[in-house]
Amino acid sequence: MSTARVLVVGAGADGRALAELLALHGFEVAEVSQRHAAGVARAWMPDCVVAEAALPEHEGRMLVEQLASIAPRPRTIVISPRPSHALDALGVTCLAKPVDVERLLELAA
Amino acid sequence: MTPVLVSGLPVIMCGLERSGRIVVANDRAMEATGLSESVLGSDWRDLFARSRHDVIAELWKGIGPGKPVVEFEGLCCNGRRLRWQFSHWPHDGNDALWAVGLDVTEERAQQARKRGHERARSLANLGAGLAHELRNPLNSALLQLALAQRKIARTDREVPAELAEATREIHRAATVLEDFLVFARPMETTHQHVEVGSVVDRALARTSDRATAAGVKLANGGGPQVVAEIDPARIERALVEVLANAVDAAAGTPTPEVMIRWTAHDSALVIEVEDLGPGLPAPNAPVFDPFFTTKSSGTGLGLAIVDRVVSDHGGVAELTRVGSATVFRMRLPLML
């Protein structure tokens, strides 16, 4: 069980399921749409941000830019149907869908 | 134009009477039609299937003094594809025809190959797009299952085994998609000069965990110290795939052993992987066809990927039964 703060970015059933799953594992979880991600992250200071991205290189980069002003920057995990290593250099972990839940829990903790 | 003049021309030339009888033919015509000297005196239309004779007769009706040339293309009786242009030829005061032809067999074959490649590429793109899209619903299903399992686990009830089975099936579907994406992706081949033994060593290292878990001994039979011009990453991946298959086949057999070795001769590199497993389901089983598998957990794309890697190198992959052993063999050109 982890008590880390995780911000789940992405509305919809998957976002809700992921948030609930993380909460069941003891994480303190907030769920937010992409539009409000940066504002909530600045105010709430999560340890980890988990975001869904259809195009990880584009959306992942945008997310990193949005989180850039937060120090320390939260760990960032992008879940995508098109996994890419292009964000490795930015310290973003990209997981392929369908996501390995155990690995996600490890990375978020 | 006289027969002397046409004889040495690179194009195919036939002078025809209106009846179709060939009265003049150059060397190229004799060669391209495969009829040699006997082409003279024969009916030009007989070079083509009878079903096309009416079409040709109709075309010839439009040929006359001052009229534009008429074109015709067809498969000649010798299997060559010839493209012709007909024009009026006032031969000895008679109304005759010139038939000037080009052998377009290779050009058409190239065009057909190009169309085939384009079709395959667009199908691969379509398939890859579909595979990516399928990952979204698989992810949703997996998250819901994971959530359900954990919610039940927090109650007094036992988590139904079916949920774990469904989760495994989703992961299996994801593996099929992953393999399909590797198969469908346009693969660039980056050739380098590499020592074959080092590629084999890396492939063995990557398979060792699987072999240990299956209780199978991996043996390096070795080979000559030789440098080949190959894409090391792709050949290594292909060898890992073949070794993994051999390990699965050898697991649980009286001789759980897999041997890899290589030879080089006549500018060819031959790498072999041998196991004493049950072997092929049938001697001519389409083992390199996509989605062919004999394993309940296999995706059927592993050997299809291997075949593609080998053919991209200008080589040949084969799987045969030699005595009680199953031998995979990849034959590659040592240097391009």
Boltz contact constraints between the chains, C-beta under 6 A:
constraints:
  - contact:
      token1: [A, 14]
      token2: [B, 140]
      max_distance: 6.0
  - contact:
      token1: [A, 14]
      token2: [B, 143]
      max_distance: 6.0
  - contact:
      token1: [A, 17]
      token2: [B, 143]
      max_distance: 6.0
  - contact:
      token1: [A, 17]
      token2: [B, 144]
      max_distance: 6.0
  - contact:
      token1: [A, 17]
      token2: [B, 147]
      max_distance: 6.0
  - contact:
      token1: [A, 18]
      token2: [B, 143]
      max_distance: 6.0
  - contact:
      token1: [A, 20]
      token2: [B, 147]
      max_distance: 6.0
  - contact:
      token1: [A, 21]
      token2: [B, 146]
      max_distance: 6.0
  - contact:
      token1: [A, 21]
      token2: [B, 147]
      max_distance: 6.0
  - contact:
      token1: [A, 24]
      token2: [B, 150]
      max_distance: 6.0
  - contact:
      token1: [A, 81]
      token2: [B, 132]
      max_distance: 6.0
  - contact:
      token1: [A, 81]
      token2: [B, 135]
      max_distance: 6.0
  - contact:
      token1: [A, 81]
      token2: [B, 136]
      max_distance: 6.0
  - contact:
      token1: [A, 82]
      token2: [B, 132]
      max_distance: 6.0
  - contact:
      token1: [A, 97]
      token2: [B, 135]
      max_distance: 6.0
  - contact:
      token1: [A, 97]
      token2: [B, 139]
      max_distance: 6.0
  - contact:
      token1: [A, 98]
      token2: [B, 138]
      max_distance: 6.0
  - contact:
      token1: [A, 98]
      token2: [B, 139]
      max_distance: 6.0
  - contact:
      token1: [A, 98]
      token2: [B, 142]
      max_distance: 6.0
  - contact:
      token1: [A, 98]
      token2: [B, 170]
      max_distance: 6.0
  - contact:
      token1: [A, 98]
      token2: [B, 174]
      max_distance: 6.0
  - contact:
      token1: [A, 99]
      token2: [B, 139]
      max_distance: 6.0
  - contact:
      token1: [A, 101]
      token2: [B, 146]
      max_distance: 6.0
